[in-house]
Amino acid sequence: MRILRRTGLAIVLAVGAACLGCAKWLEQVAGGPDRPATEEECQAFGSELEAAVTAGDQAKTAELFALAGIFYKAVSDFEGPPEYHAHLRHNAEEDARNDPFVPLLLEAVRRGGQLKLLRVHTVDGRPRALIRYIGPRGGVDYMDILPARRGGRVVAEDIHSAANGELATETGRRLQLNVAAEQHQGPPGHPPSAAKLWVSNVPNINAMYKASIERKYAEAIRIYRSLPEEIRLNKSMFLRYLWNAEAVSDAEFLLALDGFRRQFPGDPALAFQDVDYYCLTRSFDQALRSIDKAEQAIGGDPYLNALRAKLLVKAWRHKEARAAADKAIEEEPTLTHGYWGRISVALAETHHADTLKWLQKLVENTGQKVGDLRQDPEFGVFVRSPEYQEWVRWYAARKKA
């Protein structure tokens, strides 16, 4: 099912042992502090990001996400001389160049995914740009971006992922703190550790990340399971396991979700992960309650009403499903998923006239391209109806127009 997850996207921050002697990168450390963006700047940033992703502009998208800055921010308060921070920034830039986040995002949008600025809102006194990403198969994640003005440009200073329940800097920092403790480094007051657990496993952790980047997800899980328990149960590592498990199979994903729920009860990520968990266990009433929690967490989104409609159909609550789909269409008339929710109701009720009607509305109002319905098992009854023949004639004529 994989509904409310990171949908195949994740920001990778490689773990590395620190060193000195990188003076040639000193000039990149200098510069003034970032200034939080205003509401107007957040709105412009979100619109620019949406346009860049829709156009498939990798250079502009990468510039706006500014991953090197996010990676460095996770460790920017670590104590050390200028040469040490030059090395940290150099590592951040290397990690950003190798990170698959932007290429995967653009590839997914080319295959039918969508990225949209939902709104600008304020959290803890600071404006954020709430971005919705829907994957080609309907999975969704919400990126609450903290834009900042840096060197004359407004870029992402940090990103809160709903599926992870935390900021990207928190996910990366958690790993780096463990390594830093064993190297007697880190922020002021960070307690040192005599253990060598994390440092000795850095090559294995990076091998797991490399397998993920290369889409060798089963191999990444194999490496993960070979790691010591303390490392496996670190939240940042568990999130990476979830991402890989999602790509392997529903059974592996369910196993990972169950493990996360037991290891991190009450974690903010569960508001979203529980939707998938209960869908995979076919506990639709609980999945619907989880959608309510997710909706409250992000402040609402028409897509969640479309998702409700799909789940209500599975629970045989067709009247409620119609209402949810209608609300999604009313709130966002160009969102294809609302129409598919209405079509799902019509198919479940074998109401062929309604199926035809909502297929036509889908195409007319969103421009959605519809493939051969005979290849979709859900349309098995409909394609034997007179309404299907009418649909074929109507759609063919529309494509010629």
Secondary structure, DSSP 8 states (H G I E B T S, - for coil): ---SS-TT--------------GGGGGGT-----EE--HHHHHHHHHHHHHHHHHT-HHHHHHHH-HHHHHHHTTTT----HHHHHHHHHHHHHHHHH--HHHHHHHHHHTT-EEEEEEEEEETTEEEEEEEEE-TTS-EEEEEEEEEEETTEEEEEEEEETTTTEEHHHHHHHHHHHHHHHTT-SSTT-------HHHHHHHHHHHHHHHHHTT-HHHHHHHHHHS-HHHHTSHHHHHHHHHHHHHH-HHHHHHHHHHHHHHSTT-TTHHHHHHHHHHHTT-HHHHHHHHHHHHHHHT--HHHHHHHHHHHHHTT-HHHHHHHHHHHHHH-TT-HHHHHHHHHHHHHTT-HHHHHHHHHHHHHHH------GGG-GGGTTGGGSHHHHHHHHHHHHHHH-
